[in-house]
Amino acid sequence: MDSSVHLDNTVMQFGDFTAIQKTDLTIQSGEFFSFLGPSGCGKTTILNMISGFIDPTQGDVKIGGKSMRGVPANKRPTSMIFQNLALFPLMTVAENIEFGLEVRGVSKSERKKASDRLLELVALEGSGTKKVSELSGGQKQRIAIARALAVEPQVLLLDEPLSALDLKLRQHMRTELKAIQRKTGITFIYITHDQGEALTMSDRVAVMSAGRIQQVADPITLYRDPQTSFVASFVGENNGVKGRVIESNSDLVVLDCGPLGKLAGRSQGSVNVGADATLFIRPEHFRLQAESGMHSLQATIDEVNFEGAYLTLNANTATHQALSIQLGTHQFSESLKKGAPVSLSYHEQDAIVIAGEGHV
């Protein structure tokens, strides 16, 4: 069954405000797809267009190749899990799961079979007679998933459903959600501002800013090869050093960074000589010992944080450029302390250069 979702040149306006710029995007059948971005970027608006709570001002939403324009939410082949889960507190677990089926006129025996099957799927067998108030946060999350799946949607929409859970439980539920998606083969569309969630669970991620999709890619590509300065800054920790382009070819760009010297990195998109640009270096790509062909920055350590498997150094250059450096704990020495000078080196292939001054 085709459970793809196509945002066909969709635009969403509220009065004079354009919440979603023109967007053309296809989410494949059976894909775990996430929309990632800060609050107010338009993620939930896109989810509401897909679910049928609102129709786009322009364009169309297609599910399984069929136009959804004018089709109300309760008639679409979608199901949604809300941020607050919206479970019915006076119903048992089984009654919560079966509610959508009961509304559709499914017989009691078939509803019971469905709830038993779904409780097994979410690893809560035998919990059907419990009240919602007796469940833990993670168990409530699983029941919300089971209830959403009971109506056999083609597409499951998830609006930041893990945000109310503590860190350890959120991390556990990421694994659970991905496992459930793989078992069912249903298209999952997930909304989050938490990059850890998006990168851990998703097949592909759309990074959004101000109503516009900045980049769509698999998590590794987003991290290694961001296409815009916003994506480079928003996805993971990054150090952005500004400069002016003095050399540019298809593989390498050299920047004049003033007192910091000449620095180089891989070009990302069109970067012209004479233009302002930003060089992005991930904290883990810095080294304390320079090797042949590496570029270096001189800085002063502001703070040293021990975080178990690694050290995080916060440093500043003479130009007040703040830098974050991540080192393995085996690289710790007594010389790494507040106020100490440090020479930071990196391979040019581990840095990227993006035209413009960047979001740093």
Salt bridges, closest charged atoms under 4 A:
ASP8 OD2 - LYS62 NZ 3.32
ASP24 OD1 - HIS6 NE2 3.27
GLU31 OE2 - ARG204 NE 2.53
ASP55 OD1 - ARG76 NH2 3.22
GLU98 OE1 - ARG111 NE 3.66
GLU110 OE2 - LYS113 NZ 3.51
ASP116 OD2 - LYS112 NZ 2.71
GLU160 OE1 - HIS193 ND1 2.58
GLU176 OE2 - ARG142 NH2 3.95
GLU176 OE2 - HIS172 NE2 3.32
ASP194 OD1 - ARG174 NH2 3.96
ASP203 OD1 - LYS178 NZ 3.30
ASP225 OD1 - ARG266 NH1 2.72
ASP276 OD1 - ARG244 NH2 3.20
GLU291 OE1 - HIS347 NE2 3.48
GLU348 OE1 - HIS295 NE2 2.88
